[in-house]
Amino acid sequence: MKPDACLTYPAWKGGADLAAMATLSVKPGQRFAVSDWHINSDLISTNAERQRSASHQIRQEARFLRNETNNQTKWDEHDNRTRLAERIDSVNRWKETLDKCLADIDTEIDALAKMKEAAERALQAKNLPLDVAIECLTLRESRRAIDVVRDPVEDELHKEVEVIDGAKRDLQQKVSQAFEQLCLLQEARQQLNFDHRGKMEALEIDRVCLSLNVNSPNISFKVNPTRVPIGSTTPQEWDQYSQYNKDRAEAEMKASRELREAIALTIAQTNNELEAQRVATEFALRKRIRELEKAYDELKWQEKNTLEEIAELEQDIRRLEEDLRKKMWDLKLAHTRLETRTYRPNVELCRDQVQYGLTDEVHQLENTIEALKQKLAESQGALDALYKHLHRIQTDISYKANSLMLDNKCMDNRRKLTVPAEKFVPEVDTFNRTTNRTLCPLKSRQLELA
């Protein structure tokens, strides 16, 4: 504060009086009153005390602020360190959950892939029964004439083809479903793996942050560190994201387990259905073979009896012809006698008992010859009928032998369904239709007639 500012009006007046005394020898400059001097001293003291008081207040406030801010900073750093530790625990729990989920989904993917391969093998295995059934149907198309019948064997073979086609459709559907489910599992696994990698990176970053302190060498001021980065999420969204990935993976694994059970059930059902149909087809085939063997034996018996009857009839025809020749000679004798006696002279040409006897003999012989000729004609007709029927029997025997050979070939081919491929040896040659084993006489005759 300037001294002039402390002067009052009377002081100015006194100063004017002094100016009037300019003629006096005094030190040049402004003169103050004693009161001004005291006022100035008091003012300086007052201002000093006020400034010290303000400074003291500021010092106290600064000490309080330092103490408060130090405590606040320490507690904030402690709280944030605790929050980091808790966050690390939360992220680590989710990481462990995702680890287990990834291990489970990997196990499920392997299990489903193996079940899919089993279904593919089962599907591939259906080709052999289908080929055998079609081959049997094709072989049986070589039956001839009356033996080309729609018998139970053909019905069962067609049914077997339908069963195999149905089984292949079911298995193919399961294979397709398994492929689609594997794609879904892989997709869920990729999402889990992506989330897991994020958790690992977040854990590494938070652990680095937790290890930092004021003495760390790599701390510095950053530009706008309190900004909210683009793509930030809330804790609820963060938790929901991982929960969604986990729930989705568990849902896909549950669906995969159900599909594996369905595939195993389908494989078992198709195998059982095919085995039951195989048994039914082979039962019908064996029954048909027995029927053919019975018919073949009956025809062979009829052939034998017919041949015997033909032999006897031919012998009887020869006897009839011999008797007919003899009767012709007898008739010639009777005719000669009658004609010779017509040359008796005059009255000797008498119609005596000899004449009547010879005449009766001629008539009797003519009737006998006519009867023999008629019977011979009937015998010839019967012989022709027997030969025709014998030909029909022998033709039917060849049909039955051919059908037996074909059905036995079918039975031999069907051994592929029960005998391993490396141990299978055909019992009937496919090309020359001969057997690779000793046949019974009946089957040998069948093949000879075939």
C-alpha positions as CSV (number, residue, x, y, z in Angstrom):
1,M,0.0,0.0,0.0
2,K,1.4,3.4,-1.0
3,P,1.9,5.9,1.7
4,D,-0.1,8.5,-0.1
5,A,-3.1,6.3,0.1
6,C,-3.0,6.6,4.0
7,L,-3.1,10.4,4.2
8,T,-6.3,12.2,5.2
9,Y,-7.5,15.6,4.3
10,P,-5.9,17.4,7.3
11,A,-2.6,16.0,6.3
12,W,-2.9,17.4,3.0
13,K,-3.7,20.8,4.5
14,G,-0.7,20.6,6.7
15,G,1.3,19.8,3.6
16,A,0.1,23.0,2.0
17,D,1.2,25.0,5.0
18,L,4.6,23.5,4.8
19,A,4.8,24.3,1.1
20,A,4.2,27.9,2.0
21,M,7.3,27.7,4.0
22,A,9.4,27.0,0.9
23,T,11.9,29.4,1.9
24,L,13.0,27.2,4.8
25,S,16.0,24.9,4.4
26,V,14.5,21.4,4.7
27,K,15.1,17.9,3.0
28,P,13.1,17.8,-0.2
29,G,10.4,15.0,-0.4
30,Q,7.1,14.1,1.1
31,R,6.5,14.3,4.9
32,F,4.1,12.1,6.9
33,A,2.4,12.6,10.1
34,V,3.2,10.4,13.1
35,S,-0.3,9.2,13.0
36,D,0.2,8.1,9.5
37,W,3.3,6.3,10.5
38,H,1.5,4.5,13.3
39,I,-1.4,3.7,11.0
40,N,1.0,2.3,8.4
41,S,2.7,0.1,11.0
42,D,-0.5,-1.2,12.3
43,L,-1.7,-1.8,8.8
44,I,1.5,-3.8,8.0
45,S,1.2,-5.8,11.1
46,T,-2.5,-6.5,10.5
47,N,-1.8,-7.5,6.9
48,A,1.1,-9.7,8.0
49,E,-1.1,-11.5,10.5
50,R,-3.9,-11.9,8.0
51,Q,-1.5,-13.3,5.4
52,R,0.1,-15.7,7.9
53,S,-3.4,-16.8,9.0
54,A,-4.3,-17.3,5.4
55,S,-1.1,-19.1,4.8
56,H,-1.6,-21.3,7.8
57,Q,-5.1,-22.1,6.7
58,I,-3.8,-23.0,3.3
59,R,-1.0,-25.1,4.8
60,Q,-3.6,-26.9,7.0
61,E,-5.8,-27.4,4.1
62,A,-2.9,-28.6,1.9
63,R,-1.9,-31.1,4.6
64,F,-5.4,-32.3,4.9
65,L,-5.7,-32.5,1.1
66,R,-2.4,-34.4,0.9
67,N,-3.4,-36.8,3.6
68,E,-6.9,-37.2,2.1
69,T,-5.7,-37.7,-1.4
70,N,-2.9,-40.0,-0.4
71,N,-5.4,-42.2,1.5
72,Q,-7.9,-41.9,-1.4
73,T,-5.2,-42.8,-3.9
74,K,-4.0,-45.8,-1.8
75,W,-7.6,-47.0,-1.3
76,D,-8.5,-46.5,-5.0
77,E,-5.4,-48.4,-6.0
78,H,-6.1,-51.1,-3.5
79,D,-9.8,-51.3,-4.6
80,N,-8.8,-51.5,-8.2
81,R,-6.1,-54.1,-7.5
82,T,-8.9,-56.1,-5.7
83,R,-11.2,-55.6,-8.6
84,L,-8.5,-56.7,-11.0
85,A,-7.9,-59.8,-8.8
86,E,-11.6,-60.5,-8.7
87,R,-11.9,-59.9,-12.5
88,I,-9.0,-62.3,-13.0
89,D,-10.8,-64.9,-10.9
90,S,-14.0,-64.4,-12.9
91,V,-12.2,-64.6,-16.2
92,N,-10.2,-67.6,-15.0
93,R,-13.4,-69.4,-13.9
94,W,-14.9,-68.9,-17.3
95,K,-11.6,-70.0,-18.9
96,E,-11.7,-73.2,-16.9
97,T,-15.4,-73.7,-17.8
98,L,-14.5,-73.2,-21.4
99,D,-11.6,-75.6,-21.1
100,K,-13.9,-78.3,-19.8
101,C,-16.4,-77.5,-22.4
102,L,-13.8,-77.7,-25.2
103,A,-12.6,-81.0,-23.9
104,D,-16.1,-82.3,-23.8
105,I,-17.0,-81.1,-27.2
106,D,-13.7,-82.6,-28.6
107,T,-14.7,-85.9,-27.0
108,E,-18.2,-85.7,-28.5
109,I,-16.9,-84.8,-31.9
110,D,-14.6,-87.9,-31.9
111,A,-17.4,-90.1,-30.6
112,L,-19.9,-88.8,-33.3
113,A,-17.2,-89.1,-36.0
114,K,-16.6,-92.8,-35.0
115,M,-20.4,-93.4,-34.9
116,K,-20.7,-91.8,-38.4
117,E,-17.9,-94.1,-39.6
118,A,-19.8,-97.1,-38.1
119,A,-23.0,-96.0,-39.9
120,E,-21.0,-95.7,-43.2
121,R,-19.5,-99.2,-42.7
122,A,-23.0,-100.5,-42.0
123,L,-24.2,-98.8,-45.1
124,Q,-21.4,-100.2,-47.1
125,A,-22.0,-103.7,-45.7
126,K,-25.6,-103.6,-47.1
127,N,-24.2,-103.7,-50.7
128,L,-23.3,-107.4,-50.4
129,P,-26.7,-108.6,-49.3
130,L,-28.3,-106.4,-52.0
131,D,-25.9,-107.8,-54.7
132,V,-26.6,-111.4,-53.5
133,A,-30.4,-110.8,-53.5
134,I,-30.3,-109.3,-57.0
135,E,-28.0,-112.1,-58.2
136,C,-30.5,-114.7,-56.8
137,L,-33.3,-113.0,-58.6
138,T,-31.3,-112.9,-61.8
139,L,-30.3,-116.5,-61.5
140,R,-33.9,-117.6,-61.0
141,E,-34.9,-115.8,-64.1
142,S,-33.1,-118.7,-65.9
143,R,-35.9,-121.0,-64.9
144,R,-37.8,-122.5,-67.8
145,A,-41.4,-123.1,-68.8
146,I,-43.7,-124.1,-65.9
147,D,-41.0,-123.6,-63.3
148,V,-41.1,-119.8,-63.9
149,V,-43.5,-119.2,-61.0
150,R,-44.0,-116.4,-58.5
151,D,-43.2,-118.6,-55.6
152,P,-42.6,-117.6,-51.9
153,V,-38.8,-117.5,-52.6
154,E,-39.3,-114.8,-55.2
155,D,-41.6,-112.9,-52.9
156,E,-39.1,-113.1,-50.0
157,L,-36.2,-112.1,-52.3
158,H,-38.2,-109.0,-53.5
159,K,-39.0,-108.3,-49.9
160,E,-35.3,-108.6,-49.0
161,V,-34.4,-106.1,-51.7
162,E,-37.0,-103.7,-50.2
163,V,-35.7,-104.2,-46.7
164,I,-32.1,-103.6,-47.8
165,D,-33.2,-100.5,-49.7
166,G,-35.1,-99.2,-46.7
167,A,-32.1,-99.9,-44.4
168,K,-29.8,-98.1,-46.8
169,R,-32.1,-95.1,-46.9
170,D,-32.3,-95.0,-43.1
171,L,-28.5,-95.3,-42.7
172,Q,-27.8,-92.7,-45.4
173,Q,-30.2,-90.3,-43.6
174,K,-28.3,-90.9,-40.3
175,V,-25.0,-90.4,-42.0
176,S,-26.2,-87.1,-43.4
177,Q,-27.6,-86.0,-40.0
178,A,-24.3,-87.0,-38.4
179,F,-22.4,-84.9,-41.0
180,E,-24.6,-81.9,-40.3
181,Q,-24.3,-82.3,-36.5
182,L,-20.5,-82.5,-36.8
183,C,-20.6,-79.2,-38.7
184,L,-22.7,-77.7,-35.9
185,L,-20.3,-79.1,-33.3
186,Q,-17.3,-77.7,-35.1
187,E,-19.0,-74.3,-35.4
188,A,-19.8,-74.4,-31.6
189,R,-16.2,-75.5,-30.9
190,Q,-14.8,-72.6,-33.0
191,Q,-17.0,-70.1,-31.1
192,L,-15.8,-71.7,-27.8
193,N,-12.2,-71.6,-29.0
194,F,-12.6,-67.9,-30.0
195,D,-14.0,-67.1,-26.6
196,H,-11.3,-69.1,-24.9
197,R,-8.6,-67.2,-26.7
198,G,-10.2,-63.9,-25.7
199,K,-10.2,-65.1,-22.1
200,M,-6.6,-66.1,-22.3
201,E,-5.6,-62.7,-23.7
202,A,-7.7,-60.9,-21.2
203,L,-6.2,-62.9,-18.3
204,E,-2.7,-62.1,-19.6
205,I,-3.5,-58.3,-19.8
206,D,-5.2,-58.2,-16.4
207,R,-2.3,-60.1,-14.8
208,V,0.1,-57.6,-16.3
209,C,-2.0,-54.8,-14.9
210,L,-2.1,-56.4,-11.5
211,S,1.7,-56.7,-11.4
212,L,2.2,-53.0,-12.2
213,N,3.0,-50.5,-9.4
214,V,4.4,-46.9,-9.2
215,N,7.9,-48.2,-9.4
216,S,7.3,-50.2,-12.6
217,P,9.6,-48.9,-15.4
218,N,7.0,-49.2,-18.2
219,I,4.4,-46.8,-16.8
220,S,3.7,-43.5,-18.5
221,F,1.0,-40.9,-19.3
222,K,-1.3,-41.9,-22.1
223,V,-3.5,-39.9,-24.4
224,N,-7.1,-39.9,-23.2
225,P,-6.9,-43.2,-21.3
226,T,-10.4,-42.7,-19.9
227,R,-12.1,-43.0,-23.3
228,V,-14.6,-45.8,-23.9
229,P,-13.1,-48.0,-26.7
230,I,-15.3,-48.9,-29.6
231,G,-16.9,-52.3,-29.1
232,S,-16.9,-52.2,-25.3
233,T,-19.5,-54.4,-23.6
234,T,-21.1,-54.4,-20.2
235,P,-20.3,-57.1,-17.6
236,Q,-23.8,-58.5,-18.2
237,E,-23.2,-58.7,-22.0
238,W,-19.8,-60.3,-21.3
239,D,-21.2,-62.9,-19.0
240,Q,-24.2,-63.6,-21.4
241,Y,-21.8,-64.0,-24.3
242,S,-19.8,-66.8,-22.6
243,Q,-23.0,-68.3,-21.2
244,Y,-24.5,-68.4,-24.6
245,N,-21.5,-70.1,-26.1
246,K,-21.5,-72.7,-23.3
247,D,-25.2,-73.3,-23.5
248,R,-25.0,-73.7,-27.3
249,A,-22.1,-76.1,-27.0
250,E,-24.0,-78.2,-24.4
251,A,-27.1,-78.2,-26.5
252,E,-25.2,-79.4,-29.6
253,M,-23.5,-82.0,-27.5
254,K,-26.8,-83.2,-26.2
255,A,-28.2,-83.3,-29.7
256,S,-25.1,-85.2,-30.7
257,R,-25.5,-87.8,-28.0
258,E,-29.1,-88.3,-28.9
259,L,-28.1,-88.7,-32.6
260,R,-25.4,-91.2,-31.6
261,E,-28.0,-93.3,-29.8
262,A,-30.3,-93.0,-32.7
263,I,-27.6,-94.1,-35.1
264,A,-26.7,-97.1,-32.9
265,L,-30.3,-98.0,-32.7
266,T,-30.8,-97.7,-36.5
267,I,-27.7,-99.9,-37.1
268,A,-29.0,-102.5,-34.7
269,Q,-32.5,-102.4,-36.1
270,T,-31.4,-102.6,-39.7
271,N,-29.1,-105.5,-38.9
272,N,-31.9,-107.3,-37.1
273,E,-34.4,-106.7,-39.9
274,L,-31.9,-107.8,-42.5
275,E,-31.0,-110.9,-40.5
276,A,-34.6,-111.8,-40.0
277,Q,-35.3,-111.4,-43.7
278,R,-32.3,-113.4,-44.6
279,V,-33.5,-116.3,-42.4
280,A,-37.0,-116.0,-43.9
281,T,-35.6,-116.0,-47.5
282,E,-33.3,-119.0,-46.9
283,F,-36.1,-120.9,-45.2
284,A,-38.4,-120.3,-48.2
285,L,-35.5,-121.2,-50.5
286,R,-34.7,-124.5,-48.6
287,K,-38.5,-125.3,-48.6
288,R,-38.7,-124.7,-52.3
289,I,-35.6,-126.9,-52.9
290,R,-37.3,-129.7,-50.9
291,E,-40.4,-129.2,-53.0
292,L,-38.4,-129.4,-56.2
293,E,-36.5,-132.4,-55.0
294,K,-39.7,-134.1,-54.1
295,A,-41.2,-133.2,-57.5
296,Y,-38.0,-134.4,-59.2
297,D,-38.1,-137.7,-57.4
298,E,-41.7,-138.1,-58.3
299,L,-41.0,-137.4,-61.9
300,K,-38.0,-139.8,-61.9
301,W,-40.3,-142.5,-60.4
302,Q,-42.9,-141.7,-63.1
303,E,-40.2,-141.9,-65.7
304,K,-39.1,-145.3,-64.5
305,N,-42.6,-146.6,-64.4
306,T,-43.4,-145.1,-67.8
307,L,-40.3,-146.7,-69.3
308,E,-41.2,-150.0,-67.8
309,E,-44.7,-149.7,-69.1
310,I,-43.4,-148.7,-72.5
311,A,-41.1,-151.8,-72.5
312,E,-44.0,-154.0,-71.6
313,L,-46.3,-152.4,-74.1
314,E,-43.7,-152.8,-76.8
315,Q,-43.4,-156.4,-75.9
316,D,-47.1,-156.9,-76.0
317,I,-47.3,-155.1,-79.4
318,R,-44.6,-157.5,-80.7
319,R,-46.7,-160.4,-79.4
320,L,-49.8,-158.9,-81.0
321,E,-48.0,-158.5,-84.3
322,E,-46.7,-162.1,-84.0
323,D,-50.2,-163.4,-83.2
324,L,-51.6,-161.3,-86.1
325,R,-49.1,-162.9,-88.4
326,K,-50.0,-166.3,-87.2
327,K,-53.7,-165.6,-87.6
328,M,-53.0,-164.4,-91.1
329,W,-51.3,-167.8,-91.9
330,D,-54.3,-169.6,-90.3
331,L,-56.6,-167.5,-92.4
332,K,-54.6,-168.3,-95.5
333,L,-54.8,-172.0,-94.7
334,A,-58.6,-171.7,-94.2
335,H,-58.9,-169.7,-97.5
336,T,-56.8,-172.3,-99.3
337,R,-58.8,-175.2,-98.0
338,L,-62.1,-173.5,-99.0
339,E,-60.8,-172.6,-102.4
340,T,-59.3,-176.0,-103.0
341,R,-62.6,-177.8,-102.1
342,T,-64.4,-175.7,-104.6
343,Y,-62.7,-177.8,-107.3
344,R,-64.5,-181.0,-106.2
345,P,-66.4,-182.4,-109.2
346,N,-70.1,-182.7,-109.7
347,V,-72.1,-183.9,-106.8
348,E,-69.0,-184.0,-104.7
349,L,-69.2,-180.3,-104.4
350,C,-71.2,-180.7,-101.2
351,R,-71.8,-178.2,-98.5
352,D,-70.8,-180.6,-95.8
353,Q,-69.8,-180.0,-92.3
354,V,-66.2,-179.4,-93.4
355,Q,-67.5,-176.6,-95.6
356,Y,-69.4,-175.1,-92.8
357,G,-66.6,-175.5,-90.4
358,L,-64.1,-173.9,-92.7
359,T,-66.5,-171.1,-93.3
360,D,-66.9,-170.5,-89.6
361,E,-63.2,-170.7,-89.1
362,V,-62.6,-168.0,-91.8
363,H,-65.2,-165.7,-90.2
364,Q,-63.7,-166.4,-86.8
365,L,-60.2,-165.7,-88.0
366,E,-61.3,-162.5,-89.8
367,N,-63.0,-161.3,-86.6
368,T,-59.9,-162.2,-84.6
369,I,-57.6,-160.5,-87.0
370,E,-59.8,-157.4,-87.0
371,A,-59.8,-157.5,-83.2
372,L,-56.1,-157.9,-83.1
373,K,-55.6,-155.1,-85.6
374,Q,-57.8,-152.8,-83.5
375,K,-56.0,-153.7,-80.3
376,L,-52.7,-153.3,-82.1
377,A,-53.7,-149.9,-83.2
378,E,-54.8,-149.0,-79.7
379,S,-51.5,-150.3,-78.4
380,Q,-49.6,-148.2,-80.9
381,G,-51.7,-145.2,-79.8
382,A,-51.1,-145.9,-76.2
383,L,-47.4,-146.4,-77.0
384,D,-47.3,-143.0,-78.8
385,A,-49.1,-141.4,-75.8
386,L,-46.6,-143.0,-73.4
387,Y,-43.7,-141.7,-75.5
388,K,-45.2,-138.3,-75.6
389,H,-45.8,-138.3,-71.9
390,L,-42.3,-139.7,-71.3
391,H,-40.9,-136.8,-73.3
392,R,-43.0,-134.4,-71.2
393,I,-41.8,-136.1,-68.0
394,Q,-38.2,-135.9,-69.1
395,T,-38.6,-132.3,-70.2
396,D,-40.1,-131.4,-66.8
397,I,-37.3,-133.4,-65.2
398,S,-34.8,-131.1,-67.0
399,Y,-36.8,-128.1,-65.9
400,K,-36.8,-129.3,-62.3
401,A,-33.1,-130.2,-62.5
402,N,-32.4,-126.7,-63.9
403,S,-34.5,-125.1,-61.1
404,L,-32.8,-127.2,-58.5
405,M,-29.4,-126.2,-59.8
406,L,-30.3,-122.5,-59.8
407,D,-31.8,-122.6,-56.3
408,N,-28.8,-124.5,-55.0
409,K,-26.6,-121.9,-56.6
410,C,-28.6,-119.3,-54.8
411,M,-28.1,-121.1,-51.5
412,D,-24.4,-121.3,-52.2
413,N,-24.2,-117.6,-53.1
414,R,-26.1,-116.7,-49.9
415,R,-23.3,-118.3,-47.9
416,K,-21.4,-115.1,-48.6
417,L,-23.7,-113.5,-46.0
418,T,-22.6,-115.7,-43.2
419,V,-19.1,-116.9,-44.3
420,P,-16.2,-114.3,-44.2
421,A,-15.1,-113.3,-47.6
422,E,-11.5,-114.6,-47.1
423,K,-12.9,-118.1,-46.2
424,F,-15.7,-118.2,-48.8
425,V,-15.2,-121.0,-51.5
426,P,-18.1,-121.4,-53.9
427,E,-19.6,-124.9,-53.8
428,V,-21.0,-124.4,-57.3
429,D,-18.8,-123.2,-60.2
430,T,-20.4,-120.0,-61.5
431,F,-19.2,-120.6,-65.1
432,N,-19.6,-124.3,-65.8
433,R,-22.2,-124.8,-63.0
434,T,-20.3,-127.8,-61.6
435,T,-19.9,-128.4,-57.9
436,N,-16.7,-128.3,-55.9
437,R,-17.9,-131.1,-53.6
438,T,-19.2,-134.6,-53.9
439,L,-22.8,-134.6,-54.8
440,C,-25.5,-137.1,-53.9
441,P,-26.7,-139.3,-56.8
442,L,-30.0,-137.3,-57.0
443,K,-28.1,-134.0,-57.5
444,S,-25.7,-135.7,-59.9
445,R,-28.7,-136.8,-62.1
446,Q,-30.1,-133.3,-61.8
447,L,-26.9,-131.8,-63.2
448,E,-26.7,-134.4,-66.0
449,L,-30.2,-133.6,-67.1
450,A,-29.5,-129.9,-66.9
